[in-house]
Amino acid sequence: MTLFHLVGAIVATLLLVYLIAALLFPEDFL
Protein backbone atom coordinates (compact mmCIF):
# COMPACT_ATOMS: atom_id res chain seq x y z
CA MET A 1 0.00 0.00 0.00
CA THR A 2 1.42 3.34 -1.03
CA LEU A 3 1.27 6.55 0.98
CA PHE A 4 -1.37 7.87 -1.44
CA HIS A 5 -3.63 4.89 -0.79
CA LEU A 6 -3.10 5.20 2.95
CA VAL A 7 -4.04 8.88 2.96
CA GLY A 8 -7.05 8.15 0.76
CA ALA A 9 -8.25 5.44 3.13
CA ILE A 10 -7.88 7.77 6.14
CA VAL A 11 -9.78 10.58 4.42
CA ALA A 12 -12.56 8.22 3.32
CA THR A 13 -12.88 6.87 6.87
CA LEU A 14 -13.04 10.36 8.37
CA LEU A 15 -15.69 11.42 5.84
CA LEU A 16 -17.74 8.30 6.60
CA VAL A 17 -17.52 8.93 10.36
CA TYR A 18 -18.47 12.59 9.84
CA LEU A 19 -21.49 11.66 7.70
CA ILE A 20 -22.70 9.10 10.26
CA ALA A 21 -22.27 11.62 13.08
CA ALA A 22 -24.16 14.26 11.07
CA LEU A 23 -27.03 11.81 10.56
CA LEU A 24 -27.13 10.81 14.24
CA PHE A 25 -26.68 14.33 15.64
CA PRO A 26 -27.89 16.79 12.95
CA GLU A 27 -28.43 19.60 15.46
CA ASP A 28 -24.67 19.62 16.13
CA PHE A 29 -23.68 19.90 12.45
CA LEU A 30 -26.39 22.00 10.81
C-alpha positions as CSV (number, residue, x, y, z in Angstrom):
1,M,0.0,0.0,0.0
2,T,1.4,3.3,-1.0
3,L,1.3,6.6,1.0
4,F,-1.4,7.9,-1.4
5,H,-3.6,4.9,-0.8
6,L,-3.1,5.2,3.0
7,V,-4.0,8.9,3.0
8,G,-7.1,8.1,0.8
9,A,-8.3,5.4,3.1
10,I,-7.9,7.8,6.1
11,V,-9.8,10.6,4.4
12,A,-12.6,8.2,3.3
13,T,-12.9,6.9,6.9
14,L,-13.0,10.4,8.4
15,L,-15.7,11.4,5.8
16,L,-17.7,8.3,6.6
17,V,-17.5,8.9,10.4
18,Y,-18.5,12.6,9.8
19,L,-21.5,11.7,7.7
20,I,-22.7,9.1,10.3
21,A,-22.3,11.6,13.1
22,A,-24.2,14.3,11.1
23,L,-27.0,11.8,10.6
24,L,-27.1,10.8,14.2
25,F,-26.7,14.3,15.6
26,P,-27.9,16.8,12.9
27,E,-28.4,19.6,15.5
28,D,-24.7,19.6,16.1
29,F,-23.7,19.9,12.4
30,L,-26.4,22.0,10.8
